[in-house]
Amino acid sequence: MRSIRYVRATAILVLLLGAAYGVLGWSQGPQVQGYEIAPLPLLQTVVAAGRVVTESRTQVSSELAGVVLERRVQEGDQVQPGDILLVLRADDIGAQVRQAEAALEQLLTMTRPQATLALENAQTKLAQAARETVRRRALAERSVLSIEALEQAQQQEQLASTAVEAASLTVAALAPGQVEEVLLRERLAVLQALLAKTEVRAEVAGTVLTRNVEPGDLVQPGRVLFTIALGDKVEIRVPLDERNLSLLALQQSAVAVADAYPDHPFPARMTYIAPSIDSQRGTVEVRLTVDQIPEFLRQDMTVSVNIETGRREQALAVPNDALADVQGEQAQVMVLREGRGYRQQVTLGLRGLAMSEVLSGLAAGDRVLADPTAALADGARVRFTASPAPLPGSAVDSASRNELPVSFD
C-alpha cells in the first residue's frame, strides 16, 4: 500500500512540474530564432558576368588583287610588326622589277660610260675642225686656197661644236643624281614597293582573331583577310542592371575570374560607364581595364567580375532575412527587448545578397528575429535562440542575378 501511494505521489509531482513548465513557457512566449547585431568589416560588391575584348582591333587587307600563294598565320597566333601574314603570287611584278634593275645597271655600266666617250670623241673632232679652219684661213689669205674651201672648214667646225654640245647635254643627263638615273631609280622603287605589297604584313603587335583567306583564293583590294587584336590593352565589358547605376564610379577596383580558370582571379578597374541605358535589356554597359593581363586570357572569354562599390571597416550588419518591408533605404526588423519582440524601423547603408549595413535604428548587441514576418503581436513575449549569421553569397548565384553581395573582409 505504501508503495502504491509513493507511485501516485510521484506521478502527481511529475504532472505538476510539467504543468508548471508549460505555464512558464506560455508566459515567456514561443521560441524563435534570431541574430545578435555586432560591428563587422563589410565589403559591398556588384557581381555580374561579362566578356573579354581588346580595346582596339585592326583589320588587314591587301592593296593588290592577286592569288594567294601562301598563308603563314592562323587564329590565335601572336604577331609582331613586319611579320608576313600571307604571300600573293607576283610573277609579273617580279619580272618588271628585274627589267627595271637591268635598265639601271645598263645606265651605270654602259650608257653613262658610252656617253662620256662620245663627248670625248666630239671634243677631239671639234679640235681637229678648229685647227683645219685656222690652216685654211691662212691659205685663203695668201690666195692659195679658195674661199669656198675655207667656208667648208668653218662649217665642219660648227658641226663639230654642235656635236660637242649635244654630247655634253647627254653626259649631264646621264650623270649621277640627274634626270635619267632618277627616273630609272624611281621606276624601280615603285615596282619594288608593288612587289613588297604582295607580302601582306602585320602593322601592329597582337593576336590573330580571324582569318578569311586560304592559299589559292583570289583576293581583291579592301577585302578583310585577317583581324588582329592589339595585345597591349584588354578590357572586360559587362552589362549591369541599371538599378546598380547609383553605386558605380570610375576607377572602382574589381576582381575578375574567368569561367575556364576559376582558381586564377586577377585584378581589374572600372574605366568606363556608358552614358545611356539599353532600353530593351534595362542594363548599363561598364568596361573594366585589365592592367596585368594573364597569359590564359582569350578574346571573348566569359568572365565573372566582383566590382567593389563600398567598404566599411566596421559596420553594424544584419542578415537580409531579418529585414521586412524593404523600401529603398528603409526597412523593418523585429527587435527583442526585455524578452519581447517589437517592430523597429531601420535605415540601411551598404546592401548585399546576404548582409546589409544598418545606419540607424539598431545598436551593437541588439537581437533581431530571423523571421520578421512571424505572426507575433507587437510587444509579444518570445524566447530567443541565437543563430549564426549566413555566409555572404551562399544562398544565390549572384552573378546570374546581378545583385549586391556583401562580403566579410
Residue pairs with C-beta under 8 A, 6 or more apart in sequence:
25 383
27 381
28 339
28 381
28 382
28 383
29 339
29 340
29 380
29 381
29 382
29 383
30 376
30 382
30 383
31 382
31 383
31 385
32 341
32 369
32 370
32 371
32 374
32 376
32 382
32 383
32 384
32 385
33 369
33 370
33 371
33 385
33 387
34 322
34 334
34 336
34 367
34 368
34 369
34 370
34 384
34 385
34 386
34 387
35 318
35 319
35 322
35 367
35 368
35 370
35 386
35 387
35 389
36 365
36 366
36 367
36 386
37 316
37 317
37 318
37 358
37 362
37 363
37 364
37 365
37 366
37 367
37 368
38 316
38 317
38 364
38 365
39 314
39 315
39 316
39 317
39 364
40 314
40 315
40 316
40 317
40 355
40 408
41 312
41 313
41 314
41 315
41 408
41 409
42 310
42 311
42 312
42 315
42 317
42 350
42 352
42 355
42 357
42 406
42 407
42 408
42 409
43 308
43 310
43 311
43 312
43 406
43 407
43 408
43 409
44 247
44 308
44 309
44 310
44 311
44 350
44 351
44 352
44 404
44 405
44 406
44 407
45 254
45 306
45 307
45 308
45 309
45 352
45 404
45 405
45 406
45 407
46 240
46 244
46 247
46 248
46 306
46 307
46 309
46 402
46 403
46 404
47 304
47 305
47 306
47 307
47 393
47 398
47 399
47 402
47 403
47 404
47 405
48 238
48 239
48 240
48 241
48 304
48 305
48 307
48 399
48 402
49 238
49 302
49 303
49 304
49 305
49 399
49 400
50 236
50 237
50 238
50 239
50 288
50 302
50 303
50 305
51 236
51 237
51 300
51 301
51 302
51 303
52 234
52 235
52 236
52 258
52 290
52 297
52 298
52 299
52 300
52 301
52 303
53 234
53 235
53 236
53 237
53 299
53 300
54 206
54 207
54 229
54 230
54 231
54 233
54 234
54 235
54 299
55 230
55 233
55 234
55 235
55 289
56 229
56 230
56 233
57 206
57 209
57 227
57 228
57 229
57 230
58 203
58 204
58 206
58 227
58 228
58 230
59 224
59 226
59 227
59 228
60 85
60 200
60 202
60 203
60 224
60 225
60 226
60 227
60 228
61 200
61 219
61 221
61 222
61 223
61 224
61 225
62 88
62 197
62 200
62 219
62 220
62 221
62 223
62 225
63 197
63 221
64 88
64 194
64 197
64 198
64 221
65 218
65 219
65 220
65 221
66 88
66 89
66 90
66 198
66 218
66 219
67 88
67 89
67 216
67 217
67 218
67 219
68 86
68 87
68 88
68 89
68 213
68 214
68 215
68 216
68 217
68 218
68 219
69 86
69 87
69 88
69 89
69 90
69 215
70 86
70 87
70 215
71 85
71 86
71 211
71 213
71 214
71 215
72 83
72 84
72 85
72 86
72 87
73 79
73 83
73 85
73 86
73 208
73 211
73 226
74 208
74 211
75 208
75 209
75 210
75 211
76 207
76 208
77 207
77 208
78 205
78 206
78 207
78 208
78 231
79 85
79 202
79 205
79 206
79 207
79 208
79 228
80 202
80 205
81 201
81 202
81 203
81 204
81 205
82 201
82 202
83 201
83 202
84 199
84 200
84 201
85 200
85 201
85 202
85 208
85 225
85 226
86 199
86 200
86 213
86 225
87 198
87 199
87 200
88 198
88 199
88 200
88 219
89 198
90 195
90 198
93 191
93 194
93 195
93 198
94 195
96 191
96 194
97 188
97 191
97 192
97 195
100 184
100 187
100 188
100 191
101 188
103 184
103 187
103 188
104 181
104 184
104 185
104 188
107 174
107 180
107 181
107 184
108 181
111 174
111 180
112 171
112 174
112 175
115 167
115 170
115 171
115 174
116 171
118 167
118 170
118 171
119 164
119 167
119 168
119 170
119 171
121 167
122 160
122 163
122 164
122 166
122 167
123 164
123 167
125 160
125 163
126 157
126 160
126 161
126 163
126 164
128 160
129 153
129 156
129 157
129 159
129 160
129 161
130 157
130 160
132 153
132 156
132 157
133 150
133 153
133 154
133 156
133 157
135 153
136 145
136 149
136 150
136 153
137 150
137 153
139 145
139 149
139 150
140 146
140 147
140 149
140 150
172 178
173 179
173 180
174 180
174 181
175 181
200 225
202 228
204 228
204 230
205 230
205 231
205 232
206 228
206 229
206 230
206 231
207 228
207 229
207 231
207 299
208 226
208 227
208 228
209 226
209 227
209 228
209 229
209 299
210 226
210 227
211 225
211 226
212 223
212 224
212 225
212 226
213 219
213 225
213 226
219 225
229 299
231 293
233 289
234 289
234 290
234 293
234 297
235 271
235 272
235 287
235 288
235 289
235 290
236 256
236 268
236 287
236 288
236 290
236 303
236 305
237 285
237 286
237 287
238 285
238 286
238 287
238 288
238 305
238 307
239 278
239 281
239 283
239 284
239 285
240 248
240 283
240 284
240 285
240 286
240 402
241 282
241 283
241 402
242 277
242 282
242 283
242 284
244 284
244 309
244 402
244 404
245 273
245 277
245 284
247 309
247 310
247 404
248 270
248 273
248 284
248 286
248 307
248 309
249 270
249 309
250 270
250 271
250 272
250 273
251 269
251 270
251 271
252 269
252 270
252 307
252 308
252 309
253 267
253 268
253 269
253 270
253 307
253 308
254 267
254 268
254 269
254 270
254 288
254 305
254 306
254 307
254 308
255 265
255 266
255 267
255 268
255 305
255 306
256 265
256 266
256 267
256 268
256 288
256 290
256 303
256 304
256 305
256 306
257 264
257 265
257 266
257 303
257 304
257 305
258 264
258 294
258 296
258 297
258 301
258 302
258 303
259 301
259 302
259 303
259 304
260 296
260 301
260 302
261 294
261 296
264 294
264 296
266 290
266 292
266 294
266 297
267 290
267 291
267 292
268 288
268 289
268 290
268 291
268 305
269 288
269 289
269 291
270 286
270 287
270 288
270 307
271 287
271 288
271 289
272 285
272 286
272 287
273 284
273 285
273 286
274 284
274 285
274 286
276 284
277 283
277 284
278 284
278 285
286 307
288 305
288 307
290 297
304 399
306 405
309 404
310 349
310 350
311 409
312 349
312 350
312 357
313 409
315 349
315 350
315 357
315 358
316 357
316 358
316 362
316 363
316 364
317 355
317 356
317 357
317 358
317 389
317 406
318 333
318 346
318 355
318 356
318 358
318 362
318 368
319 354
319 355
319 370
319 389
319 390
320 352
320 353
320 354
320 355
320 356
321 370
321 371
321 390
322 333
322 334
322 368
322 369
322 370
322 372
323 331
323 332
323 333
323 346
323 348
323 356
323 372
324 331
324 332
324 333
324 334
324 372
324 373
325 331
325 332
326 348
329 347
329 348
329 349
329 359
330 345
330 346
330 347
330 348
331 345
331 346
331 348
331 356
332 343
332 344
332 345
332 346
332 372
333 343
333 344
333 346
333 361
333 362
333 368
333 369
333 372
334 341
334 342
334 343
334 344
334 368
334 369
334 371
334 372
334 374
334 376
335 341
335 342
335 343
335 344
335 362
335 366
335 367
335 368
335 369
336 342
336 366
336 367
336 368
336 369
336 382
336 384
339 381
339 382
339 383
339 384
340 379
340 380
340 381
340 382
341 369
341 376
341 378
341 379
341 380
341 381
341 382
342 378
342 379
343 372
343 378
344 361
344 362
345 361
346 358
346 359
346 360
346 361
346 362
347 358
347 359
347 360
347 361
348 356
348 357
348 358
348 359
349 356
349 357
349 358
349 359
350 356
350 357
350 406
351 357
351 404
351 406
352 392
352 403
352 404
352 405
352 406
352 407
353 392
353 393
353 395
353 396
353 398
353 403
353 404
353 405
353 406
354 389
354 390
354 391
354 392
354 393
354 394
354 395
354 405
354 406
355 389
355 390
355 392
355 406
356 406
357 406
362 368
367 384
367 386
369 376
369 382
369 384
370 387
376 382
392 405
392 406
392 407
392 408
393 405
393 407
396 403
398 404
398 405
